[in-house]
Amino acid sequence: MQMKNKVTKERLETYFRLTEEAYKKAQASKQKVSLEKAREKILDMAKRYIDDAHHFKEKEDIVTAMSALSYAHGLLDAGALLGIFDVHDSNLFIVD
């Protein structure tokens, strides 16, 4: 049985496997949409992950809440790095 508030080796291995598989697939892919459409999609997805994080926090599943927040922030960082968001705040983003 997996504990909700504990990162087990199995859970970590699952995240490694999924992330590395996603990276390989993304690396081999071609550009699919324009940056204008990507902006709205990134904002929508980031908001959904933030909402999910609140949900998991309320259920006291803090590991999944933190993972959802990390995913949301990663999406926002990617958008900033691509220039989709005109942000100049190195405390919040990996730009500037």
N, CA, C and O atoms as CSV, one atom per row, in Angstrom:
chain,resi,resn,atom,element,x,y,z
A,1,MET,N,N,0.843,-1.189,0.000
A,1,MET,CA,C,0.000,0.000,0.000
A,1,MET,C,C,0.881,1.243,0.000
A,1,MET,O,O,1.829,1.333,0.781
A,2,GLN,N,N,0.580,2.187,-0.858
A,2,GLN,CA,C,1.378,3.405,-1.011
A,2,GLN,C,C,0.863,4.487,-0.061
A,2,GLN,O,O,-0.334,4.773,-0.024
A,3,MET,N,N,1.759,5.075,0.691
A,3,MET,CA,C,1.399,6.160,1.598
A,3,MET,C,C,1.255,7.445,0.794
A,3,MET,O,O,2.060,7.715,-0.097
A,4,LYS,N,N,0.231,8.240,1.106
A,4,LYS,CA,C,-0.041,9.461,0.357
A,4,LYS,C,C,1.023,10.530,0.570
A,4,LYS,O,O,1.324,11.286,-0.355
A,5,ASN,N,N,1.584,10.609,1.738
A,5,ASN,CA,C,2.499,11.696,2.050
A,5,ASN,C,C,3.953,11.233,2.106
A,5,ASN,O,O,4.773,11.812,2.817
A,6,LYS,N,N,4.251,10.210,1.367
A,6,LYS,CA,C,5.610,9.697,1.354
A,6,LYS,C,C,6.024,9.420,-0.081
A,6,LYS,O,O,5.272,8.811,-0.841
A,7,VAL,N,N,7.189,9.855,-0.443
A,7,VAL,CA,C,7.723,9.528,-1.757
A,7,VAL,C,C,8.470,8.213,-1.610
A,7,VAL,O,O,9.546,8.154,-1.015
A,8,THR,N,N,7.892,7.177,-2.152
A,8,THR,CA,C,8.529,5.870,-2.104
A,8,THR,C,C,9.472,5.727,-3.292
A,8,THR,O,O,9.392,6.491,-4.253
A,9,LYS,N,N,10.353,4.757,-3.221
A,9,LYS,CA,C,11.246,4.493,-4.349
A,9,LYS,C,C,10.436,4.137,-5.593
A,9,LYS,O,O,10.791,4.529,-6.705
A,10,GLU,N,N,9.353,3.396,-5.400
A,10,GLU,CA,C,8.511,3.002,-6.526
A,10,GLU,C,C,7.857,4.222,-7.165
A,10,GLU,O,O,7.798,4.331,-8.390
A,11,ARG,N,N,7.368,5.136,-6.336
A,11,ARG,CA,C,6.722,6.344,-6.856
A,11,ARG,C,C,7.744,7.202,-7.603
A,11,ARG,O,O,7.446,7.740,-8.669
A,12,LEU,N,N,8.934,7.326,-7.049
A,12,LEU,CA,C,9.989,8.086,-7.700
A,12,LEU,C,C,10.358,7.454,-9.041
A,12,LEU,O,O,10.517,8.160,-10.037
A,13,GLU,N,N,10.494,6.136,-9.069
A,13,GLU,CA,C,10.827,5.446,-10.318
A,13,GLU,C,C,9.733,5.654,-11.370
A,13,GLU,O,O,10.027,5.798,-12.557
A,14,THR,N,N,8.488,5.668,-10.934
A,14,THR,CA,C,7.381,5.921,-11.860
A,14,THR,C,C,7.507,7.309,-12.466
A,14,THR,O,O,7.343,7.474,-13.674
A,15,TYR,N,N,7.801,8.323,-11.629
A,15,TYR,CA,C,7.959,9.691,-12.137
A,15,TYR,C,C,9.157,9.795,-13.077
A,15,TYR,O,O,9.078,10.473,-14.100
A,16,PHE,N,N,10.262,9.133,-12.744
A,16,PHE,CA,C,11.419,9.118,-13.641
A,16,PHE,C,C,11.041,8.505,-14.990
A,16,PHE,O,O,11.339,9.074,-16.041
A,17,ARG,N,N,10.384,7.345,-14.956
A,17,ARG,CA,C,10.027,6.642,-16.187
A,17,ARG,C,C,9.114,7.499,-17.058
A,17,ARG,O,O,9.350,7.641,-18.258
A,18,LEU,N,N,8.082,8.063,-16.461
A,18,LEU,CA,C,7.134,8.878,-17.222
A,18,LEU,C,C,7.795,10.128,-17.797
A,18,LEU,O,O,7.582,10.460,-18.963
A,19,THR,N,N,8.587,10.814,-16.995
A,19,THR,CA,C,9.225,12.051,-17.440
A,19,THR,C,C,10.264,11.788,-18.528
A,19,THR,O,O,10.336,12.529,-19.507
A,20,GLU,N,N,11.059,10.746,-18.363
A,20,GLU,CA,C,12.069,10.426,-19.372
A,20,GLU,C,C,11.420,9.961,-20.675
A,20,GLU,O,O,11.905,10.278,-21.761
A,21,GLU,N,N,10.340,9.221,-20.568
A,21,GLU,CA,C,9.623,8.789,-21.772
A,21,GLU,C,C,9.000,9.994,-22.480
A,21,GLU,O,O,9.042,10.080,-23.707
A,22,ALA,N,N,8.424,10.920,-21.718
A,22,ALA,CA,C,7.833,12.129,-22.302
A,22,ALA,C,C,8.909,12.979,-22.965
A,22,ALA,O,O,8.693,13.523,-24.048
A,23,TYR,N,N,10.068,13.096,-22.320
A,23,TYR,CA,C,11.169,13.869,-22.889
A,23,TYR,C,C,11.585,13.306,-24.242
A,23,TYR,O,O,11.751,14.054,-25.206
A,24,LYS,N,N,11.751,12.001,-24.315
A,24,LYS,CA,C,12.158,11.370,-25.577
A,24,LYS,C,C,11.136,11.595,-26.678
A,24,LYS,O,O,11.489,11.871,-27.824
A,25,LYS,N,N,9.872,11.475,-26.318
A,25,LYS,CA,C,8.816,11.668,-27.316
A,25,LYS,C,C,8.787,13.122,-27.787
A,25,LYS,O,O,8.651,13.383,-28.982
A,26,ALA,N,N,8.914,14.063,-26.860
A,26,ALA,CA,C,8.924,15.482,-27.222
A,26,ALA,C,C,10.143,15.812,-28.087
A,26,ALA,O,O,10.039,16.566,-29.054
A,27,GLN,N,N,11.279,15.250,-27.737
A,27,GLN,CA,C,12.513,15.509,-28.479
A,27,GLN,C,C,12.393,15.037,-29.926
A,27,GLN,O,O,12.939,15.674,-30.827
A,28,ALA,N,N,11.705,13.959,-30.156
A,28,ALA,CA,C,11.566,13.393,-31.499
A,28,ALA,C,C,10.424,14.018,-32.303
A,28,ALA,O,O,10.263,13.717,-33.486
A,29,SER,N,N,9.636,14.880,-31.672
A,29,SER,CA,C,8.450,15.418,-32.329
A,29,SER,C,C,8.754,16.675,-33.142
A,29,SER,O,O,9.848,17.236,-33.077
A,30,LYS,N,N,7.748,17.095,-33.908
A,30,LYS,CA,C,7.811,18.341,-34.658
A,30,LYS,C,C,6.884,19.350,-33.998
A,30,LYS,O,O,6.039,18.983,-33.181
A,31,GLN,N,N,7.043,20.633,-34.355
A,31,GLN,CA,C,6.161,21.672,-33.808
A,31,GLN,C,C,4.747,21.420,-34.289
A,31,GLN,O,O,4.523,21.153,-35.470
A,32,LYS,N,N,3.781,21.505,-33.360
A,32,LYS,CA,C,2.398,21.171,-33.686
A,32,LYS,C,C,1.498,22.390,-33.825
A,32,LYS,O,O,0.659,22.426,-34.725
A,33,VAL,N,N,1.646,23.384,-32.964
A,33,VAL,CA,C,0.742,24.540,-32.970
A,33,VAL,C,C,1.539,25.837,-32.953
A,33,VAL,O,O,2.737,25.853,-32.672
A,34,SER,N,N,0.835,26.927,-33.263
A,34,SER,CA,C,1.472,28.232,-33.195
A,34,SER,C,C,1.662,28.631,-31.740
A,34,SER,O,O,1.022,28.076,-30.847
A,35,LEU,N,N,2.538,29.586,-31.509
A,35,LEU,CA,C,2.795,30.029,-30.143
A,35,LEU,C,C,1.585,30.722,-29.532
A,35,LEU,O,O,1.409,30.671,-28.314
A,36,GLU,N,N,0.748,31.367,-30.338
A,36,GLU,CA,C,-0.456,32.009,-29.809
A,36,GLU,C,C,-1.377,30.984,-29.150
A,36,GLU,O,O,-1.871,31.205,-28.045
A,37,LYS,N,N,-1.599,29.886,-29.821
A,37,LYS,CA,C,-2.443,28.833,-29.265
A,37,LYS,C,C,-1.771,28.191,-28.061
A,37,LYS,O,O,-2.440,27.819,-27.097
A,38,ALA,N,N,-0.464,28.063,-28.113
A,38,ALA,CA,C,0.279,27.448,-27.017
A,38,ALA,C,C,0.143,28.273,-25.742
A,38,ALA,O,O,0.047,27.706,-24.654
A,39,ARG,N,N,0.133,29.595,-25.853
A,39,ARG,CA,C,-0.007,30.467,-24.681
A,39,ARG,C,C,-1.275,30.146,-23.913
A,39,ARG,O,O,-1.241,29.955,-22.698
A,40,GLU,N,N,-2.396,30.086,-24.623
A,40,GLU,CA,C,-3.674,29.811,-23.959
A,40,GLU,C,C,-3.704,28.407,-23.365
A,40,GLU,O,O,-4.238,28.205,-22.274
A,41,LYS,N,N,-3.139,27.449,-24.070
A,41,LYS,CA,C,-3.107,26.080,-23.564
A,41,LYS,C,C,-2.241,25.974,-22.311
A,41,LYS,O,O,-2.618,25.308,-21.346
A,42,ILE,N,N,-1.090,26.627,-22.325
A,42,ILE,CA,C,-0.206,26.581,-21.158
A,42,ILE,C,C,-0.874,27.222,-19.952
A,42,ILE,O,O,-0.832,26.670,-18.852
A,43,LEU,N,N,-1.488,28.376,-20.147
A,43,LEU,CA,C,-2.169,29.044,-19.036
A,43,LEU,C,C,-3.305,28.178,-18.492
A,43,LEU,O,O,-3.479,28.067,-17.279
A,44,ASP,N,N,-4.068,27.574,-19.382
A,44,ASP,CA,C,-5.172,26.716,-18.954
A,44,ASP,C,C,-4.664,25.503,-18.171
A,44,ASP,O,O,-5.190,25.174,-17.107
A,45,MET,N,N,-3.650,24.854,-18.704
A,45,MET,CA,C,-3.118,23.673,-18.030
A,45,MET,C,C,-2.483,24.022,-16.693
A,45,MET,O,O,-2.664,23.294,-15.716
A,46,ALA,N,N,-1.745,25.119,-16.632
A,46,ALA,CA,C,-1.125,25.529,-15.376
A,46,ALA,C,C,-2.189,25.792,-14.313
A,46,ALA,O,O,-2.036,25.390,-13.160
A,47,LYS,N,N,-3.269,26.470,-14.707
A,47,LYS,CA,C,-4.355,26.744,-13.760
A,47,LYS,C,C,-4.991,25.447,-13.269
A,47,LYS,O,O,-5.313,25.321,-12.088
A,48,ARG,N,N,-5.168,24.497,-14.157
A,48,ARG,CA,C,-5.759,23.216,-13.768
A,48,ARG,C,C,-4.859,22.480,-12.771
A,48,ARG,O,O,-5.353,21.895,-11.807
A,49,TYR,N,N,-3.543,22.509,-13.000
A,49,TYR,CA,C,-2.623,21.857,-12.070
A,49,TYR,C,C,-2.591,22.574,-10.720
A,49,TYR,O,O,-2.469,21.926,-9.680
A,50,ILE,N,N,-2.698,23.886,-10.727
A,50,ILE,CA,C,-2.768,24.637,-9.464
A,50,ILE,C,C,-4.041,24.242,-8.713
A,50,ILE,O,O,-4.004,24.005,-7.505
A,51,ASP,N,N,-5.158,24.173,-9.424
A,51,ASP,CA,C,-6.413,23.749,-8.797
A,51,ASP,C,C,-6.294,22.327,-8.251
A,51,ASP,O,O,-6.762,22.038,-7.150
A,52,ASP,N,N,-5.668,21.444,-9.023
A,52,ASP,CA,C,-5.448,20.074,-8.547
A,52,ASP,C,C,-4.603,20.065,-7.277
A,52,ASP,O,O,-4.876,19.302,-6.350
A,53,ALA,N,N,-3.588,20.907,-7.235
A,53,ALA,CA,C,-2.724,20.970,-6.051
A,53,ALA,C,C,-3.525,21.358,-4.808
A,53,ALA,O,O,-3.327,20.788,-3.735
A,54,HIS,N,N,-4.423,22.324,-4.956
A,54,HIS,CA,C,-5.288,22.695,-3.830
A,54,HIS,C,C,-6.143,21.506,-3.391
A,54,HIS,O,O,-6.318,21.265,-2.196
A,55,HIS,N,N,-6.671,20.768,-4.364
A,55,HIS,CA,C,-7.496,19.594,-4.063
A,55,HIS,C,C,-6.685,18.551,-3.278
A,55,HIS,O,O,-7.149,18.044,-2.257
A,56,PHE,N,N,-5.488,18.238,-3.753
A,56,PHE,CA,C,-4.666,17.234,-3.074
A,56,PHE,C,C,-4.222,17.715,-1.689
A,56,PHE,O,O,-4.110,16.912,-0.763
A,57,LYS,N,N,-3.971,19.008,-1.545
A,57,LYS,CA,C,-3.607,19.552,-0.234
A,57,LYS,C,C,-4.758,19.353,0.755
A,57,LYS,O,O,-4.542,18.959,1.901
A,58,GLU,N,N,-5.969,19.627,0.305
A,58,GLU,CA,C,-7.142,19.440,1.164
A,58,GLU,C,C,-7.305,17.982,1.581
A,58,GLU,O,O,-7.807,17.701,2.670
A,59,LYS,N,N,-6.888,17.059,0.730
A,59,LYS,CA,C,-6.954,15.631,1.041
A,59,LYS,C,C,-5.716,15.169,1.813
A,59,LYS,O,O,-5.558,13.983,2.100
A,60,GLU,N,N,-4.842,16.121,2.145
A,60,GLU,CA,C,-3.598,15.865,2.878
A,60,GLU,C,C,-2.632,14.964,2.114
A,60,GLU,O,O,-1.816,14.264,2.713
A,61,ASP,N,N,-2.731,14.989,0.805
A,61,ASP,CA,C,-1.779,14.284,-0.056
A,61,ASP,C,C,-0.771,15.324,-0.538
A,61,ASP,O,O,-0.827,15.788,-1.677
A,62,ILE,N,N,0.150,15.679,0.357
A,62,ILE,CA,C,1.043,16.808,0.072
A,62,ILE,C,C,2.081,16.494,-0.990
A,62,ILE,O,O,2.569,17.404,-1.661
A,63,VAL,N,N,2.424,15.234,-1.153
A,63,VAL,CA,C,3.397,14.868,-2.190
A,63,VAL,C,C,2.803,15.115,-3.575
A,63,VAL,O,O,3.463,15.691,-4.440
A,64,THR,N,N,1.565,14.682,-3.786
A,64,THR,CA,C,0.926,14.893,-5.078
A,64,THR,C,C,0.625,16.374,-5.290
A,64,THR,O,O,0.710,16.869,-6.413
A,65,ALA,N,N,0.274,17.082,-4.217
A,65,ALA,CA,C,0.053,18.530,-4.319
A,65,ALA,C,C,1.331,19.225,-4.784
A,65,ALA,O,O,1.291,20.075,-5.673
A,66,MET,N,N,2.458,18.863,-4.183
A,66,MET,CA,C,3.737,19.466,-4.570
A,66,MET,C,C,4.093,19.111,-6.008
A,66,MET,O,O,4.621,19.944,-6.745
A,67,SER,N,N,3.807,17.886,-6.404
A,67,SER,CA,C,4.081,17.472,-7.781
A,67,SER,C,C,3.250,18.275,-8.767
A,67,SER,O,O,3.754,18.695,-9.808
A,68,ALA,N,N,1.978,18.490,-8.445
A,68,ALA,CA,C,1.108,19.272,-9.330
A,68,ALA,C,C,1.597,20.707,-9.438
A,68,ALA,O,O,1.593,21.286,-10.524
A,69,LEU,N,N,2.018,21.287,-8.316
A,69,LEU,CA,C,2.555,22.657,-8.346
A,69,LEU,C,C,3.836,22.725,-9.172
A,69,LEU,O,O,4.040,23.669,-9.936
A,70,SER,N,N,4.690,21.730,-9.017
A,70,SER,CA,C,5.940,21.700,-9.790
A,70,SER,C,C,5.651,21.614,-11.282
A,70,SER,O,O,6.321,22.255,-12.091
A,71,TYR,N,N,4.655,20.821,-11.637
A,71,TYR,CA,C,4.281,20.689,-13.041
A,71,TYR,C,C,3.744,22.016,-13.569
A,71,TYR,O,O,4.111,22.449,-14.661
A,72,ALA,N,N,2.879,22.658,-12.795
A,72,ALA,CA,C,2.326,23.958,-13.205
A,72,ALA,C,C,3.439,24.974,-13.400
A,72,ALA,O,O,3.461,25.694,-14.398
A,73,HIS,N,N,4.354,25.032,-12.456
A,73,HIS,CA,C,5.441,26.011,-12.547
A,73,HIS,C,C,6.356,25.692,-13.731
A,73,HIS,O,O,6.860,26.598,-14.396
A,74,GLY,N,N,6.566,24.404,-13.986
A,74,GLY,CA,C,7.366,24.010,-15.142
A,74,GLY,C,C,6.741,24.459,-16.452
A,74,GLY,O,O,7.440,24.914,-17.357
A,75,LEU,N,N,5.425,24.331,-16.553
A,75,LEU,CA,C,4.730,24.810,-17.745
A,75,LEU,C,C,4.918,26.315,-17.915
A,75,LEU,O,O,5.196,26.794,-19.014
A,76,LEU,N,N,4.763,27.051,-16.821
A,76,LEU,CA,C,4.914,28.511,-16.881
A,76,LEU,C,C,6.353,28.894,-17.223
A,76,LEU,O,O,6.579,29.824,-17.998
A,77,ASP,N,N,7.321,28.187,-16.652
A,77,ASP,CA,C,8.730,28.434,-16.984
A,77,ASP,C,C,9.009,28.175,-18.461
A,77,ASP,O,O,9.715,28.944,-19.113
A,78,ALA,N,N,8.450,27.089,-18.982
A,78,ALA,CA,C,8.651,26.773,-20.400
A,78,ALA,C,C,8.076,27.881,-21.273
A,78,ALA,O,O,8.699,28.289,-22.253
A,79,GLY,N,N,6.899,28.363,-20.921
A,79,GLY,CA,C,6.296,29.458,-21.684
A,79,GLY,C,C,7.157,30.716,-21.626
A,79,GLY,O,O,7.324,31.401,-22.635
A,80,ALA,N,N,7.698,31.019,-20.463
A,80,ALA,CA,C,8.563,32.198,-20.325
A,80,ALA,C,C,9.842,32.022,-21.139
A,80,ALA,O,O,10.290,32.949,-21.814
A,81,LEU,N,N,10.412,30.853,-21.071
A,81,LEU,CA,C,11.651,30.576,-21.802
A,81,LEU,C,C,11.456,30.703,-23.310
A,81,LEU,O,O,12.352,31.158,-24.021
A,82,LEU,N,N,10.285,30.301,-23.796
A,82,LEU,CA,C,9.979,30.404,-25.220
A,82,LEU,C,C,9.570,31.805,-25.651
A,82,LEU,O,O,9.436,32.079,-26.844
A,83,GLY,N,N,9.374,32.688,-24.686
A,83,GLY,CA,C,8.951,34.045,-25.002
A,83,GLY,C,C,7.449,34.176,-25.175
A,83,GLY,O,O,6.965,35.195,-25.668
A,84,ILE,N,N,6.711,33.154,-24.772
A,84,ILE,CA,C,5.258,33.206,-24.850
A,84,ILE,C,C,4.717,34.202,-23.821
A,84,ILE,O,O,3.710,34.869,-24.054
A,85,PHE,N,N,5.399,34.287,-22.688
A,85,PHE,CA,C,5.047,35.252,-21.643
A,85,PHE,C,C,6.161,36.276,-21.536
A,85,PHE,O,O,7.333,35.911,-21.451
A,86,ASP,N,N,5.812,37.536,-21.539
A,86,ASP,CA,C,6.795,38.611,-21.420
A,86,ASP,C,C,6.968,38.941,-19.942
A,86,ASP,O,O,6.431,39.929,-19.442
A,87,VAL,N,N,7.721,38.102,-19.262
A,87,VAL,CA,C,7.946,38.264,-17.821
A,87,VAL,C,C,9.427,38.505,-17.576
A,87,VAL,O,O,10.283,37.925,-18.244
A,88,HIS,N,N,9.708,39.340,-16.641
A,88,HIS,CA,C,11.100,39.647,-16.314
A,88,HIS,C,C,11.251,39.565,-14.804
A,88,HIS,O,O,11.416,40.582,-14.130
A,89,ASP,N,N,11.194,38.368,-14.289
A,89,ASP,CA,C,11.260,38.155,-12.864
A,89,ASP,C,C,12.005,36.855,-12.595
A,89,ASP,O,O,11.422,35.772,-12.650
A,90,SER,N,N,13.278,36.969,-12.309
A,90,SER,CA,C,14.100,35.768,-12.113
A,90,SER,C,C,13.797,35.074,-10.794
A,90,SER,O,O,14.311,33.984,-10.546
A,91,ASN,N,N,12.981,35.674,-9.948
A,91,ASN,CA,C,12.548,34.990,-8.732
A,91,ASN,C,C,11.422,33.996,-9.020
A,91,ASN,O,O,11.244,33.025,-8.284
A,92,LEU,N,N,10.667,34.239,-10.087
A,92,LEU,CA,C,9.536,33.401,-10.431
A,92,LEU,C,C,9.763,32.528,-11.655
A,92,LEU,O,O,9.123,31.487,-11.800
A,93,PHE,N,N,10.668,32.941,-12.538
A,93,PHE,CA,C,10.872,32.244,-13.807
A,93,PHE,C,C,12.348,32.028,-14.070
A,93,PHE,O,O,13.197,32.664,-13.445
A,94,ILE,N,N,12.656,31.126,-14.997
A,94,ILE,CA,C,14.040,30.815,-15.325
A,94,ILE,C,C,14.568,31.714,-16.436
A,94,ILE,O,O,15.452,31.315,-17.194
A,95,VAL,N,N,14.031,32.917,-16.535
A,95,VAL,CA,C,14.473,33.866,-17.560
A,95,VAL,C,C,15.115,35.070,-16.887
A,95,VAL,O,O,14.981,35.287,-15.683
A,96,ASP,N,N,15.808,35.834,-17.697
A,96,ASP,CA,C,16.459,37.078,-17.270
A,96,ASP,C,C,17.406,36.810,-16.145
A,96,ASP,O,O,18.051,37.733,-15.647
